[in-house]
Amino acid sequence: MDISQRKRTLLKVIVLGDSGVGKTSLINQYVDKKFSQQYKATIGADFVTKEIQVDDKLVTLQIWDTAGQERFHSLGAAFYRGADCCVLVFDVNIQKTFDTLNNWHDEFLKQADMNDPEAFPFVLLGNKIDVDGGNSRRVTEKKARDWCASRGNIPYYETSAKEGCNVEEAFLCVAKIAQANENDQDIYFRGISETVSEAEQQRSSCAC
């Protein structure tokens, strides 16, 4: 089969967390290996794609970056449905961003309206571990891991979008568990550089 007609699996990943925790920076670091000191709030939601090999299979990650502001908490059920994995992000230096994880976790499951919510895969990222040499952190690794254990042993990574620490590893984990969860609805790309259509949002609910 010609390379432009190869069958590829699309994995929809949604990134959630409070405003300012570094969601956009993590995605930019992973996709483009870039980091900006200038903060610009995400408006609504947007996505980027990255093609990778996972266990000898070609997959395309469709990573949705979301705004953390209160007014964007409810993006609508259609946005959440069809997701194969949800990434939750908090800032290890700000306790409040950790305290709101339950809200993000539960809202996602409510909006996604899946058949088996307890089996749906999440990954937790504790970001900004580089700040002040780690002296400013308010959330310990143990506390984060305890939270993950209480939520069904969610994988946890401590990351630095600025330094690129654990970013690649974290998203590889995301890709692997998303692939395991995906609903077997593969798509064909008509060209090697074709952008994934937003119509992907209309996929049927993930069969967990």
C-alpha positions in Angstrom: 0.0 0.0 0.0 1.2 3.4 -0.9 2.4 5.5 2.1 -0.2 8.1 1.5 -2.9 5.5 1.7 -1.7 3.6 4.8 -4.3 2.9 7.4 -3.7 4.7 10.7 -5.4 4.7 14.0 -6.6 8.0 15.4 -6.5 8.3 19.1 -8.4 11.2 20.7 -6.8 12.5 23.9 -8.3 15.3 26.0 -6.1 17.4 28.3 -7.8 19.0 31.3 -6.7 21.0 34.3 -6.9 24.5 35.9 -5.8 27.5 34.0 -2.0 28.1 34.1 -0.9 24.6 35.0 1.0 24.3 31.7 -1.3 22.2 29.5 -0.5 24.1 26.4 3.3 24.2 27.2 3.3 20.4 27.8 1.6 19.8 24.4 4.0 22.2 22.6 7.0 20.6 24.2 5.8 17.1 23.2 4.7 18.0 19.6 7.2 20.7 18.6 9.9 20.5 21.3 9.3 24.2 22.0 8.7 26.2 25.2 7.6 29.8 25.6 7.9 31.9 28.8 5.0 34.0 27.7 1.7 32.8 29.0 -1.3 33.0 26.7 -4.6 31.6 27.9 -6.2 29.0 25.6 -9.7 30.1 24.4 -12.2 27.3 24.3 -10.4 24.2 22.9 -8.0 23.4 20.0 -6.1 20.3 18.9 -2.8 19.3 17.4 -1.8 15.9 16.0 1.3 13.8 16.3 2.1 10.6 14.5 4.0 8.0 16.4 4.8 4.3 16.5 3.3 2.3 19.4 4.1 -1.4 19.6 4.9 -1.5 15.8 1.6 0.2 15.0 1.3 3.6 13.4 -1.0 5.8 15.3 -2.0 9.5 15.2 -2.6 11.2 18.5 -5.2 14.0 18.3 -4.4 16.0 21.4 -7.1 18.4 22.6 -5.9 21.4 24.5 -8.6 23.0 26.7 -9.0 26.3 28.6 -9.0 26.0 32.3 -11.1 29.0 33.1 -14.3 28.4 35.0 -16.5 29.6 32.1 -15.1 26.9 29.9 -15.7 24.0 32.4 -18.6 22.8 30.3 -17.5 22.4 26.7 -20.4 20.1 25.9 -20.9 16.4 25.8 -20.0 16.1 22.1 -16.5 17.4 22.9 -15.8 14.7 25.4 -17.3 11.8 23.7 -15.1 9.6 21.5 -12.1 10.2 23.7 -9.6 7.4 24.1 -7.8 8.8 27.1 -7.9 11.9 29.4 -4.8 13.6 30.7 -5.2 15.6 34.0 -2.6 18.2 34.7 -1.9 20.1 37.9 0.9 22.4 39.1 2.9 20.8 41.9 3.5 24.3 43.3 -0.1 25.3 43.7 -2.3 23.2 46.0 -5.6 24.5 44.5 -4.8 23.0 41.1 -4.4 19.6 42.8 -7.6 20.0 44.9 -9.7 20.5 41.7 -8.6 17.3 40.1 -11.6 15.5 41.5 -13.8 18.0 39.7 -12.1 17.6 36.4 -12.1 13.8 36.7 -15.7 13.5 37.6 -16.9 16.1 35.1 -15.1 14.3 32.3 -16.8 11.0 33.1 -20.2 12.7 33.4 -19.9 14.5 30.1 -18.4 11.6 28.2 -21.3 9.4 29.2 -19.5 6.1 28.6 -20.7 2.5 29.3 -18.0 1.6 31.8 -16.6 4.8 33.3 -14.5 3.0 35.9 -12.5 1.3 33.2 -11.7 4.6 31.2 -8.0 5.4 31.2 -6.6 8.6 32.8 -3.0 9.8 33.2 -2.0 12.4 35.8 0.8 14.9 35.2 2.3 16.9 38.0 3.9 19.8 36.1 6.4 22.6 36.8 8.7 20.5 39.0 11.6 22.7 37.8 10.2 25.9 39.5 12.6 27.3 42.2 14.6 24.1 42.1 11.7 22.2 43.6 11.7 24.4 46.8 8.3 25.9 46.0 6.3 22.7 45.6 3.2 22.3 47.7 2.0 18.9 46.5 4.3 15.9 47.3 4.8 13.0 44.9 3.3 10.7 47.6 0.1 12.8 47.8 -0.3 12.7 44.0 0.3 8.9 43.9 -2.1 8.4 46.7 -4.7 10.3 44.8 -4.0 8.1 41.7 -4.3 4.9 43.8 -7.7 6.1 45.1 -8.9 6.5 41.5 -8.0 3.1 40.2 -4.2 3.3 40.0 -3.9 6.1 37.4 -0.4 6.4 35.9 1.4 9.4 37.3 4.3 11.4 35.9 6.1 14.5 37.3 7.0 16.8 34.4 8.6 20.0 33.4 7.3 21.5 30.2 10.2 24.0 30.3 13.0 21.4 30.6 11.2 18.6 28.7 11.5 16.3 31.8 9.3 13.2 31.4 7.2 14.8 28.8 8.0 12.3 26.0 7.6 9.4 28.5 4.3 10.6 29.8 2.7 11.0 26.3 4.1 7.6 25.2 2.2 6.1 28.2 -0.9 8.1 27.1 -0.6 6.7 23.6 -0.3 3.1 24.8 -3.3 3.2 27.1 -5.3 5.2 24.6 -4.5 2.6 21.9 -5.6 -0.2 24.3 -8.9 1.7 24.8 -9.6 2.9 21.3 -12.9 1.9 19.8 -11.4 0.2 16.7 -12.7 2.9 14.4 -9.7 3.5 12.3 -9.5 6.3 9.6 -7.8 6.7 6.3 -5.7 9.7 5.6 -5.9 10.6 1.9 -2.5 12.4 2.1 0.5 12.1 4.3 0.0 15.7 5.6 -3.8 15.8 5.7 -5.2 17.5 8.8 -7.5 15.4 10.9 -11.1 16.6 10.4 -13.0 18.0 13.3 -15.7 15.6 12.2 -13.8 13.1 14.3 -15.7 14.6 17.2 -18.7 12.8 15.9 -17.3 9.3 16.4 -19.5 7.0 18.4 -18.9 6.8 22.1 -15.8 4.8 23.1 -16.5 1.2 23.8 -14.5 0.7 27.0 
